[in-house]
Amino acid sequence: MVRAQLATALVRTAARLSRMTGRGDGSVIGGRIGLAVEPRLLTVLARGRQVALVSGTNGKTTTTRLLTAALSTLGPVASNSYGANMPTGHTTALAQSPNAQHAVLEVDEHYLRTVLAETRPQVVALLNLSRDQLDRAMEVGMLADRWREVLGALRQQTDVPPHERTHVVANADDPLVTWAASAAPRVTWVAAGQRWQEDSWVCPQCGAHLKREGVDWACPGCDLRRPEPSWWLADDDTVAGPDGLRQPVSLQLPGRVNRSNAVTALAAASLFGVRPADAAPRLAEVASIAGRYATVERDGRTIRLLLAKNPAGWLEAFDMVDRVSPAGAAPPPVLLSINARVVDGLDTSWLYDVDYASLRGHRVLVTGDRRFDLAVRLEVNEVPFEVVDTFTDALAAVPPGRLEVIANYTAFQDIRAELGRAN
């Protein structure tokens, strides 16, 4: 116990020093030091709390923030709100909120096994699975298989009553997530959508080609099929749920994907006893998440920041690009920025998985470390573009008015830094 107390104090001190010296928010270094002193610190800090985990390829940070907002109706909530989604970040988040009885933790999809075992969560929300950084991460089918194994092991939670075992909230529209989650003993199905389908044409259970009709999907070779969801979007502004629930939801966050993230957040929050009518106003207060969707005024330009890290994410970002213009005016210009640093993934071949045709009609500028890779891809896609060396050059190149910015992870952070850590 003394070691855990010392480790917790070191976590807070290291995180505070990191912030004071401008080296970051301290989420990683604090947890790293704490776990070096007490390897079981995450388990110790999670003990006695009501914990929810959120995992998937895309939408983790946003859904975590929305679920945190929903659970805040019950009191303080510990959360790794800036996206440090590995055990070091989880440890820091819990250490910095010692009095919070609830915790919502975003979890990197490759760490679900470890974090689930150490935190013993009440709820696990699973969003989607698609290709991402294949140069350093496992193939998506292998990841689904690992999730299935982990979730199947929840049936062995013999030290708790069946009604208290971990409850999974899963996306019924994603065949890989459905297959993985169906191994769990307690599942609530949510229709969270699946715009990107290129990683789920084949049944993960038997290998047959999946048949799709509208939102429905089924395997002709085995019994795997889309479950009937308990929660879904009835329309753009209404969430439907059990027992005839129809809950109006108004979000500041753009895009249908974020309305779907809100459905998942409401479903997960309900398992903690939060009424959707109480949660919905809290969701409406969320305007941006660590800079995502932030709008910044600079030199007469209204700049909106969108983060997209993989093919599925870029597809959703294109859906959010503003195409409404005053009568006779061109749609707003779009700046695309691509880096390929370690945390982005070094391989940019995934750019060819993205269809950029929806950007035709916009003035498109490209920048970032790998701007010429992106320029070649746009040339192949017959999308006119201009190459600029820096974000500052891009601002100078466009007239006053709106500018949509879509960037992958480190490119996004570079732009945020230039804009004064826009949030």
C-alpha positions as CSV (number, residue, x, y, z in Angstrom):
1,M,0.0,0.0,0.0
2,V,2.8,2.4,0.8
3,R,4.5,1.7,-2.5
4,A,1.2,2.4,-4.3
5,Q,0.8,5.7,-2.4
6,L,4.4,6.7,-3.3
7,A,3.9,5.7,-7.0
8,T,0.6,7.7,-7.1
9,A,2.3,10.8,-5.7
10,L,5.1,10.4,-8.3
11,V,2.5,10.2,-11.1
12,R,1.0,13.5,-10.1
13,T,4.3,15.2,-9.6
14,A,5.7,14.1,-12.9
15,A,2.6,15.0,-14.8
16,R,2.5,18.5,-13.2
17,L,6.2,19.1,-14.0
18,S,5.6,18.0,-17.6
19,R,2.8,20.6,-17.9
20,M,4.8,23.3,-16.2
21,T,7.8,22.9,-18.5
22,G,5.6,22.7,-21.7
23,R,6.6,19.2,-22.5
24,G,3.0,17.9,-22.7
25,D,0.1,17.2,-20.4
26,G,2.1,14.5,-18.6
27,S,-0.3,11.7,-19.2
28,V,2.4,9.3,-20.5
29,I,5.5,10.2,-18.4
30,G,3.5,10.3,-15.1
31,G,2.0,6.8,-15.7
32,R,5.4,5.4,-16.9
33,I,7.1,6.5,-13.6
34,G,4.2,5.3,-11.4
35,L,4.1,1.8,-13.1
36,A,7.9,1.5,-12.8
37,V,7.6,2.0,-9.0
38,E,4.4,-0.2,-8.6
39,P,3.6,-2.4,-11.6
40,R,0.1,-3.1,-10.3
41,L,-0.7,0.6,-9.9
42,L,-3.5,0.6,-12.5
43,T,-5.2,-2.3,-10.7
44,V,-4.9,-0.5,-7.4
45,L,-6.2,2.8,-8.7
46,A,-9.2,1.1,-10.5
47,R,-10.3,-0.8,-7.4
48,G,-13.6,0.3,-6.0
49,R,-14.5,2.4,-9.0
50,Q,-17.2,2.0,-11.6
51,V,-15.2,1.8,-14.9
52,A,-16.2,1.9,-18.5
53,L,-13.7,1.2,-21.3
54,V,-14.1,2.5,-24.9
55,S,-12.2,0.9,-27.8
56,G,-12.2,0.6,-31.5
57,T,-10.2,1.9,-34.5
58,N,-12.0,5.2,-34.9
59,G,-14.1,7.5,-32.6
60,K,-12.6,6.4,-29.3
61,T,-11.6,9.8,-28.1
62,T,-15.0,11.4,-29.0
63,T,-17.1,8.6,-27.6
64,T,-15.0,8.6,-24.4
65,R,-15.6,12.4,-24.0
66,L,-19.4,11.9,-24.7
67,L,-19.7,9.1,-22.2
68,T,-17.7,11.1,-19.6
69,A,-20.2,13.9,-20.1
70,A,-23.1,11.6,-19.6
71,L,-21.7,10.0,-16.5
72,S,-20.9,13.4,-15.0
73,T,-24.6,13.6,-14.0
74,L,-23.5,11.1,-11.3
75,G,-20.5,13.1,-10.0
76,P,-16.8,13.5,-10.9
77,V,-15.5,11.2,-13.6
78,A,-11.8,10.2,-14.2
79,S,-10.9,10.0,-17.8
80,N,-7.9,10.1,-20.2
81,S,-9.6,12.9,-22.1
82,Y,-6.5,13.8,-24.2
83,G,-6.3,10.4,-25.8
84,A,-3.3,8.8,-23.9
85,N,-5.0,5.4,-24.4
86,M,-2.4,2.9,-23.1
87,P,-1.9,1.8,-19.5
88,T,0.5,4.7,-18.8
89,G,-2.3,7.2,-19.7
90,H,-4.9,5.2,-17.8
91,T,-2.8,5.2,-14.7
92,T,-2.3,9.0,-14.8
93,A,-6.0,9.6,-15.4
94,L,-7.0,7.6,-12.3
95,A,-4.2,9.0,-10.2
96,Q,-5.2,12.6,-10.9
97,S,-8.8,12.0,-10.0
98,P,-8.6,10.1,-6.6
99,N,-12.2,11.0,-5.6
100,A,-14.0,10.1,-8.8
101,Q,-16.1,7.0,-8.3
102,H,-16.6,6.6,-12.0
103,A,-14.0,6.4,-14.8
104,V,-14.2,6.3,-18.6
105,L,-11.0,5.2,-20.2
106,E,-10.2,5.2,-23.9
107,V,-8.3,2.0,-24.8
108,D,-6.0,1.4,-27.7
109,E,-7.6,-1.6,-29.4
110,H,-4.4,-3.6,-29.0
111,Y,-4.4,-3.1,-25.2
112,L,-7.9,-4.2,-24.5
113,R,-6.9,-7.5,-23.0
114,T,-4.5,-5.9,-20.5
115,V,-6.6,-3.0,-19.5
116,L,-9.8,-5.1,-19.1
117,A,-7.9,-7.5,-16.8
118,E,-6.5,-4.8,-14.7
119,T,-9.5,-2.5,-14.3
120,R,-12.4,-5.1,-14.2
121,P,-14.8,-2.7,-15.9
122,Q,-18.5,-2.7,-15.6
123,V,-19.0,-1.7,-19.2
124,V,-16.9,-2.1,-22.4
125,A,-18.0,-0.1,-25.5
126,L,-16.7,-1.5,-28.8
127,L,-17.1,0.9,-31.8
128,N,-15.5,-0.5,-35.0
129,L,-12.5,-2.3,-36.5
130,S,-10.7,-1.4,-39.7
131,R,-7.2,-1.2,-41.1
132,D,-4.9,1.2,-39.4
133,Q,-1.1,1.5,-39.4
134,L,-0.5,-2.0,-40.8
135,D,3.2,-1.4,-40.9
136,R,3.3,-1.6,-37.1
137,A,-0.1,-3.1,-36.1
138,M,-1.7,-6.5,-36.6
139,E,-4.1,-7.2,-39.4
140,V,-7.6,-6.3,-38.5
141,G,-9.0,-9.9,-38.7
142,M,-6.3,-11.0,-36.2
143,L,-7.3,-8.2,-33.9
144,A,-11.0,-9.2,-34.0
145,D,-9.9,-12.8,-33.2
146,R,-8.0,-11.5,-30.2
147,W,-10.9,-9.4,-29.0
148,R,-13.2,-12.5,-29.3
149,E,-10.8,-14.5,-27.1
150,V,-10.7,-11.7,-24.5
151,L,-14.4,-11.2,-24.4
152,G,-15.2,-14.9,-24.3
153,A,-13.1,-15.1,-21.2
154,L,-15.6,-12.8,-19.4
155,R,-17.8,-16.0,-19.1
156,Q,-15.2,-17.1,-16.5
157,Q,-15.8,-14.2,-14.1
158,T,-17.0,-16.7,-11.5
159,D,-16.0,-14.4,-8.6
160,V,-18.9,-12.0,-9.3
161,P,-22.6,-12.7,-9.7
162,P,-23.7,-13.1,-13.3
163,H,-25.7,-9.8,-13.3
164,E,-22.5,-7.9,-12.3
165,R,-20.2,-9.3,-14.9
166,T,-18.8,-7.0,-17.5
167,H,-21.4,-5.8,-19.9
168,V,-20.4,-5.2,-23.6
169,V,-22.0,-2.4,-25.7
170,A,-21.1,-3.3,-29.3
171,N,-21.7,-2.0,-32.8
172,A,-24.1,-4.4,-34.6
173,D,-23.3,-2.8,-38.0
174,D,-19.7,-4.0,-38.0
175,P,-19.3,-7.7,-38.7
176,L,-15.9,-7.9,-37.1
177,V,-17.1,-6.3,-33.9
178,T,-20.2,-8.4,-33.9
179,W,-18.3,-11.6,-34.2
180,A,-15.9,-10.6,-31.4
181,A,-18.6,-9.3,-29.0
182,S,-20.9,-12.2,-29.5
183,A,-18.5,-14.3,-27.4
184,A,-19.3,-12.2,-24.4
185,P,-22.0,-13.3,-21.9
186,R,-23.8,-9.9,-21.7
187,V,-24.1,-7.7,-24.8
188,T,-26.2,-4.7,-25.7
189,W,-26.3,-4.1,-29.5
190,V,-26.1,-0.6,-31.0
191,A,-26.6,0.4,-34.6
192,A,-23.6,2.7,-34.8
193,G,-23.1,2.5,-38.5
194,Q,-20.3,1.4,-40.8
195,R,-19.6,3.7,-43.7
196,W,-16.2,2.0,-44.4
197,Q,-16.9,-1.7,-45.3
198,E,-13.7,-2.6,-47.2
199,D,-12.4,-4.7,-44.2
200,S,-15.6,-6.7,-43.7
201,W,-16.7,-8.3,-46.9
202,V,-15.7,-11.8,-45.7
203,C,-17.2,-13.6,-42.7
204,P,-14.7,-13.7,-39.8
205,Q,-16.2,-17.0,-38.6
206,C,-16.2,-19.2,-41.7
207,G,-14.7,-17.1,-44.6
208,A,-17.8,-16.9,-46.8
209,H,-18.6,-13.7,-48.6
210,L,-21.0,-11.7,-46.5
211,K,-24.3,-10.7,-48.1
212,R,-25.5,-7.1,-47.5
213,E,-28.9,-5.5,-48.1
214,G,-29.2,-1.9,-46.8
215,V,-28.0,-1.9,-43.2
216,D,-28.5,-5.6,-42.8
217,W,-25.8,-8.2,-43.4
218,A,-25.6,-11.9,-43.0
219,C,-23.3,-14.8,-43.8
220,P,-24.7,-17.5,-46.1
221,G,-22.2,-20.0,-44.8
222,C,-22.9,-19.9,-41.1
223,D,-25.1,-18.4,-38.5
224,L,-23.3,-15.0,-38.2
225,R,-25.6,-12.1,-39.0
226,R,-26.4,-8.6,-37.9
227,P,-28.0,-8.7,-34.4
228,E,-31.2,-6.7,-33.8
229,P,-30.0,-3.5,-32.2
230,S,-31.5,-2.1,-29.0
231,W,-30.3,1.4,-29.6
232,W,-30.2,3.3,-32.9
233,L,-30.7,6.7,-34.6
234,A,-34.3,7.1,-35.4
235,D,-33.5,10.2,-37.3
236,D,-30.8,12.9,-37.3
237,D,-31.9,14.3,-34.0
238,T,-33.5,11.4,-32.2
239,V,-32.0,8.4,-30.5
240,A,-34.2,5.3,-30.2
241,G,-33.8,2.8,-27.4
242,P,-35.4,0.1,-25.3
243,D,-39.0,0.3,-24.2
244,G,-40.0,2.7,-26.9
245,L,-37.5,5.4,-25.9
246,R,-37.2,8.4,-28.2
247,Q,-34.7,10.8,-26.9
248,P,-34.0,14.1,-28.8
249,V,-30.2,14.8,-29.0
250,S,-28.7,18.0,-30.3
251,L,-24.9,17.9,-30.7
252,Q,-22.4,20.7,-31.5
253,L,-20.1,18.0,-33.0
254,P,-20.5,17.6,-36.8
255,G,-21.3,14.5,-38.8
256,R,-23.5,11.5,-38.6
257,V,-20.7,9.5,-37.2
258,N,-20.7,11.6,-34.0
259,R,-24.4,11.2,-33.7
260,S,-23.8,7.5,-33.8
261,N,-21.0,7.9,-31.2
262,A,-23.7,9.6,-29.0
263,V,-26.0,6.6,-29.3
264,T,-23.2,4.4,-28.0
265,A,-22.5,6.8,-25.2
266,L,-26.2,6.9,-24.1
267,A,-26.4,3.1,-24.3
268,A,-23.3,2.7,-22.1
269,A,-24.4,5.4,-19.7
270,S,-27.8,3.7,-19.2
271,L,-26.0,0.7,-17.8
272,F,-24.7,2.9,-15.0
273,G,-28.3,4.1,-14.3
274,V,-28.1,7.4,-16.2
275,R,-31.4,8.3,-17.8
276,P,-31.0,9.4,-21.5
277,A,-33.0,12.5,-20.7
278,D,-30.4,13.6,-18.1
279,A,-27.5,12.7,-20.3
280,A,-28.5,14.4,-23.5
281,P,-28.0,18.0,-22.3
282,R,-24.5,17.1,-21.2
283,L,-23.7,15.6,-24.6
284,A,-24.9,18.9,-26.2
285,E,-22.2,20.8,-24.2
286,V,-19.3,19.0,-25.9
287,A,-17.9,21.3,-28.7
288,S,-14.5,19.9,-29.4
289,I,-12.2,17.1,-28.2
290,A,-8.5,17.8,-27.9
291,G,-8.8,20.2,-30.9
292,R,-10.9,17.9,-33.0
293,Y,-13.7,19.9,-34.6
294,A,-12.4,23.1,-33.1
295,T,-13.0,26.3,-35.1
296,V,-10.3,29.0,-35.0
297,E,-10.2,32.6,-36.3
298,R,-6.9,33.6,-37.8
299,D,-6.1,36.4,-40.2
300,G,-9.7,36.7,-41.4
301,R,-9.9,32.9,-42.0
302,T,-12.3,30.7,-40.1
303,I,-10.4,27.4,-39.8
304,R,-12.1,24.2,-38.8
305,L,-9.9,21.3,-37.7
306,L,-10.7,17.7,-38.5
307,L,-8.6,14.7,-37.5
308,A,-8.4,11.6,-39.7
309,K,-5.8,8.9,-39.3
310,N,-6.8,6.0,-41.6
311,P,-9.1,5.3,-44.6
312,A,-12.2,4.9,-42.5
313,G,-11.5,8.2,-40.7
314,W,-10.9,10.1,-43.9
315,L,-14.2,8.9,-45.3
316,E,-16.0,10.2,-42.3
317,A,-14.1,13.5,-42.4
318,F,-15.1,14.1,-46.1
319,D,-18.7,13.7,-45.0
320,M,-18.2,16.6,-42.5
321,V,-16.6,19.0,-45.0
322,D,-18.8,22.0,-45.5
323,R,-20.3,22.1,-49.0
324,V,-22.8,24.9,-48.4
325,S,-21.8,28.3,-49.9
326,P,-23.5,31.6,-50.5
327,A,-25.3,31.8,-53.8
328,G,-22.8,31.8,-56.6
329,A,-19.8,31.2,-54.4
330,A,-17.4,28.3,-54.6
331,P,-17.4,25.8,-51.7
332,P,-14.7,26.5,-49.0
333,P,-11.1,25.4,-49.7
334,V,-9.8,22.2,-48.1
335,L,-6.3,21.8,-46.7
336,L,-5.0,18.2,-46.4
337,S,-2.0,17.5,-44.3
338,I,-0.1,14.2,-44.1
339,N,2.9,13.1,-42.0
340,A,4.4,9.7,-41.6
341,R,6.1,9.7,-38.3
342,V,6.3,6.8,-35.9
343,V,2.9,7.4,-34.2
344,D,1.2,8.0,-37.6
345,G,2.7,4.8,-39.2
346,L,5.6,5.1,-41.7
347,D,3.8,3.5,-44.6
348,T,1.6,5.9,-46.7
349,S,0.3,3.3,-49.1
350,W,-3.0,3.5,-47.3
351,L,-3.7,6.8,-49.1
352,Y,-4.7,4.7,-52.1
353,D,-7.5,3.1,-50.1
354,V,-9.2,6.5,-49.8
355,D,-11.4,7.9,-52.6
356,Y,-10.9,11.7,-52.7
357,A,-13.5,12.2,-55.5
358,S,-15.9,14.0,-53.1
359,L,-13.4,16.9,-52.9
360,R,-13.8,17.8,-56.6
361,G,-15.2,21.2,-56.8
362,H,-13.3,22.4,-53.8
363,R,-10.0,24.2,-54.0
364,V,-7.6,21.6,-52.5
365,L,-4.2,22.3,-51.0
366,V,-1.8,19.7,-49.6
367,T,1.0,20.0,-47.1
368,G,2.8,18.0,-44.4
369,D,6.0,15.9,-44.4
370,R,4.5,13.5,-47.1
371,R,2.6,16.1,-49.1
372,F,4.1,14.8,-52.4
373,D,2.8,11.2,-51.6
374,L,-0.6,12.7,-51.2
375,A,-0.2,14.9,-54.3
376,V,0.5,11.8,-56.4
377,R,-2.6,10.1,-55.0
378,L,-4.8,13.1,-55.8
379,E,-3.4,13.2,-59.4
380,V,-4.4,9.5,-59.8
381,N,-7.9,10.4,-58.4
382,E,-8.2,13.3,-60.9
383,V,-8.6,15.8,-58.0
384,P,-7.0,19.2,-58.8
385,F,-4.6,20.3,-56.0
386,E,-1.9,22.8,-55.0
387,V,1.2,21.9,-53.0
388,V,2.2,24.3,-50.2
389,D,5.2,23.8,-47.9
390,T,3.7,24.9,-44.6
391,F,0.4,25.6,-42.9
392,T,1.3,29.3,-42.9
393,D,1.7,29.2,-46.6
394,A,-1.7,27.6,-47.0
395,L,-3.3,30.4,-45.0
396,A,-1.6,33.0,-47.2
397,A,-2.8,31.2,-50.3
398,V,-6.5,31.2,-49.5
399,P,-8.8,34.3,-49.3
400,P,-10.5,35.3,-46.1
401,G,-13.4,33.1,-45.2
402,R,-13.8,29.4,-44.3
403,L,-11.0,26.8,-44.5
404,E,-11.5,23.1,-43.8
405,V,-8.4,21.3,-42.5
406,I,-8.1,17.5,-42.5
407,A,-4.9,16.1,-41.1
408,N,-3.5,12.9,-39.7
409,Y,-2.2,12.7,-36.1
410,T,1.1,14.5,-36.0
411,A,0.2,16.8,-38.8
412,F,-2.9,17.7,-36.8
413,Q,-0.8,18.4,-33.7
414,D,1.6,20.5,-35.7
415,I,-1.3,22.7,-36.9
416,R,-2.8,22.9,-33.4
417,A,0.6,24.1,-32.1
418,E,0.7,26.8,-34.8
419,L,-2.8,27.9,-33.8
420,G,-1.8,28.1,-30.1
421,R,-3.1,24.6,-29.1
422,A,-6.6,25.2,-30.4
423,N,-9.1,23.3,-28.3
